[in-house]
Amino acid sequence: MSGRVVVTRDGAAAHVRFDNPAAHNALTSEMWLALRDAALGFAADPTVRVVTFRGTGGKAFISGTDISKFADFATGEQGVEYERGIDECMAAVDAIPCTTIAVVEGWAVGGGINIAAACDFRIATPDAKFGSPIGRTIGNCLSAASVARIGGAVGVQFAKRMVLLGEMLTAEQLLASGFLLKMVDRDLIDDVLDALVARAAENAPLTTRTTKATIRAMTFADLPAIEALIAEVYGSADFRRGVGDFLAKTKRVPEWEGR
């Protein structure tokens, strides 16, 4: 699977585009690392006042993560290391000190909902769908930081619906919940984004940085140590079955056995 993260600059605004349209912008390992490096660069550049995130092609923000590597996992510790890697990349996005905006057109799944949740604001087209149906697909789990980030942004009950029921939530539902700042028709979304970027860029950068640092500390304070649970999940027969079925494109919910 190929793919890239494209970063451009327009004055005080930096724009990140997830470019893997053949796979609906699913993130490869290389794309995750490129995202991390871009985020670290934004944090080190005080002239960046706003960062936007968007997917290429209009059909998906991010449709998930390339899971082909999971077929090679033989131990639960490999899953723990994988989640640590995702946490490192996401922590860099969390730590961007300026205003961040996700533009969601189409699907925001798995890593897509995680990155959208890390942003300060989200705007979406009416057809956008959000979720993390891992309990109906490959049977893995999220890190404590990912649960805190997504749950804090969408609300605990919506997070439960996404994971425990495998529901894909609509833009309309998440607009009503406050997760989305705006729901915007496709032909207007660029204008709405431009206005939002301009307004955010005018804000006092020290005010923005301090407020974001405070909220970040509140969100991730006292996270539970769940690495043993993560290892159990990634080392399970259920996980291996889920990955095998997913890669074989069986299009059915695996017959989980709980071991």
C-alpha positions in Angstrom: 0.0 0.0 0.0 1.5 3.3 -1.0 0.5 6.7 0.4 1.9 10.0 1.6 1.3 12.9 3.9 1.5 16.2 2.0 2.2 19.4 3.9 1.8 22.9 2.3 1.9 26.4 3.7 -0.2 29.4 3.1 0.9 32.3 5.3 0.2 31.5 9.0 -1.7 28.3 8.0 -0.2 24.9 7.4 -2.2 22.3 5.6 -1.8 18.5 6.0 -3.3 16.3 3.4 -3.6 12.5 3.7 -3.0 11.2 0.2 -3.7 7.6 -0.3 -6.9 7.7 -2.4 -6.6 4.2 -3.8 -7.1 2.9 -0.2 -9.5 5.7 0.9 -6.6 7.4 2.6 -5.8 4.6 5.0 -2.6 5.3 6.9 0.5 3.3 6.3 3.3 3.1 8.8 5.2 5.6 6.8 2.3 8.0 6.8 1.9 7.8 10.6 5.6 8.7 11.0 5.3 11.5 8.4 2.3 12.9 10.4 4.4 12.7 13.6 7.3 14.6 12.0 5.0 17.2 10.5 3.4 17.8 13.9 6.7 18.1 15.6 7.7 20.7 13.0 4.6 22.8 13.6 5.3 22.8 17.3 8.8 24.1 16.7 7.6 26.9 14.3 6.0 29.9 16.0 4.9 31.4 12.7 2.4 28.6 12.3 -0.9 29.8 13.8 -3.4 27.2 12.3 -3.0 23.7 11.0 -5.7 21.9 8.9 -6.0 18.2 8.2 -7.9 16.8 5.2 -8.0 13.7 3.0 -7.5 13.5 -0.7 -10.3 12.8 -3.1 -13.4 13.8 -1.1 -14.5 10.2 -0.3 -12.7 9.8 3.0 -10.8 11.8 5.6 -9.0 8.6 6.7 -10.6 5.2 6.3 -8.4 3.5 8.9 -4.9 2.0 9.1 -3.1 -0.4 6.9 -3.5 -3.6 9.0 -1.6 -6.0 6.7 1.3 -6.0 9.1 -1.0 -7.5 11.8 -0.8 -10.8 9.9 2.8 -11.1 11.1 2.1 -10.5 14.7 2.9 -13.6 16.8 2.9 -12.1 20.4 0.8 -9.7 22.4 3.9 -7.6 23.0 3.9 -6.7 19.3 0.5 -5.2 19.8 1.7 -3.3 22.8 4.6 -1.9 20.7 2.2 -1.0 17.9 -0.1 0.9 20.2 2.9 2.7 21.7 3.9 3.8 18.3 0.4 5.1 17.5 0.5 6.9 20.9 3.8 8.6 20.0 2.4 9.9 16.7 -0.9 11.0 18.3 0.9 12.7 21.2 2.7 14.9 18.6 -0.6 15.9 17.1 -2.1 16.6 20.5 0.9 18.8 21.3 0.6 21.1 18.3 0.3 24.5 20.2 -1.8 26.3 17.6 -5.4 25.8 16.5 -6.0 22.6 14.6 -9.0 21.9 12.3 -10.1 18.6 10.7 -12.1 18.7 7.4 -14.0 15.5 7.1 -15.5 14.5 3.7 -16.8 10.9 3.8 -15.3 8.3 6.1 -13.3 9.0 9.3 -12.7 5.5 10.6 -10.2 4.1 13.2 -7.1 6.3 12.9 -9.3 8.8 11.2 -11.6 9.3 14.2 -8.5 9.4 16.5 -6.9 12.2 14.5 -10.2 14.1 14.1 -10.7 13.9 17.8 -7.2 15.3 18.4 -8.1 18.4 16.5 -9.6 21.5 18.2 -12.4 21.8 15.7 -14.0 19.6 13.0 -16.2 20.5 10.1 -17.7 17.9 7.9 -19.9 17.3 4.9 -23.4 15.9 5.5 -22.4 12.4 4.2 -19.5 12.1 6.6 -19.4 9.0 8.8 -17.4 8.4 12.0 -16.5 5.3 13.8 -14.1 2.7 15.1 -15.8 -0.7 14.5 -12.8 -2.8 15.6 -15.0 -5.2 17.6 -16.7 -6.2 14.4 -13.7 -6.4 12.2 -10.2 -7.4 13.5 -10.9 -7.6 17.2 -8.0 -5.5 18.5 -8.3 -2.7 21.1 -7.3 0.9 21.6 -4.7 2.3 24.0 -5.8 4.2 27.1 -4.7 7.5 25.5 -6.8 6.8 22.4 -9.9 5.9 24.5 -9.4 9.1 26.5 -8.9 11.3 23.4 -11.9 9.9 21.4 -14.2 9.6 24.4 -13.3 13.1 25.6 -14.2 14.5 22.1 -17.3 12.6 21.1 -18.6 11.8 24.6 -18.4 8.4 26.4 -21.8 7.1 25.2 -21.0 7.9 21.6 -17.5 6.3 22.0 -19.2 3.2 23.4 -21.6 3.0 20.4 -18.6 3.3 18.0 -16.6 0.5 19.7 -19.0 -1.7 21.6 -21.7 -1.7 19.0 -19.6 -1.0 16.0 -21.9 1.9 14.9 -20.9 4.4 12.3 -22.2 7.7 13.5 -23.4 10.4 11.1 -22.4 14.0 10.8 -25.9 15.1 11.8 -25.6 13.1 15.1 -22.2 14.5 15.9 -23.2 18.0 15.0 -25.9 17.8 17.6 -23.5 16.4 20.2 -21.0 19.3 19.7 -18.2 17.1 18.3 -18.6 18.9 14.9 -18.4 22.7 14.8 -20.2 22.8 11.5 -21.8 20.5 8.9 -21.3 22.1 5.5 -22.3 21.3 1.9 -19.3 20.3 -0.3 -19.6 23.4 -2.5 -19.3 25.7 0.5 -16.7 23.8 2.7 -13.7 25.6 1.3 -15.2 29.0 2.0 -16.2 28.0 5.5 -12.7 26.6 6.2 -11.0 29.7 4.9 -13.1 31.9 7.3 -12.4 29.6 10.2 -8.7 29.6 9.5 -8.6 33.4 9.3 -10.4 33.8 12.6 -8.2 31.3 14.4 -5.0 32.8 13.1 -6.0 36.2 14.6 -6.1 34.7 18.1 -3.3 35.5 20.6 -0.9 32.5 20.2 0.1 32.4 23.8 -3.6 32.3 24.8 -4.2 29.4 22.4 -1.0 27.5 23.5 -1.8 27.8 27.2 -5.4 26.8 26.8 -4.5 23.8 24.7 -1.8 22.7 27.1 -4.3 22.9 30.0 -6.9 20.9 28.2 -4.4 18.3 27.1 -3.2 17.8 30.7 -6.8 17.4 31.9 -7.6 14.9 29.1 -4.6 12.6 29.7 -4.2 12.9 33.5 -3.9 9.6 35.4 -4.4 7.2 32.5 -4.7 3.6 33.6 -1.9 1.1 32.9 -3.6 -1.3 30.5 -0.6 -2.8 28.6 -1.2 -6.3 30.0 -4.8 -6.1 28.6 -3.5 -4.8 25.3 -1.1 -7.7 25.1 -3.9 -10.2 25.9 -6.0 -8.8 23.1 -3.2 -8.7 20.4 -2.0 -12.2 21.5 -5.4 -13.8 21.2 -6.7 -16.3 18.8 -9.7 -14.0 18.2 -7.3 -11.3 17.0 -5.6 -13.6 14.6 -9.0 -14.8 13.3 -10.2 -11.3 12.8 -7.1 -10.2 10.9 -7.3 -13.3 8.7 -11.0 -12.8 7.9 -10.5 -9.1 7.2 -7.6 -9.6 4.9 -9.5 -12.4 3.1 -12.4 -9.9 2.7 -15.0 -12.3 4.0 -17.3 -9.4 4.9 -18.7 -11.1 7.9 -18.3 -10.6 11.6 -15.8 -13.2 12.8 -17.0 -15.9 15.2 -15.3 -14.6 18.3 -14.5 -17.1 21.1 -13.1 -14.8 23.7 -9.6 -16.2 23.8 
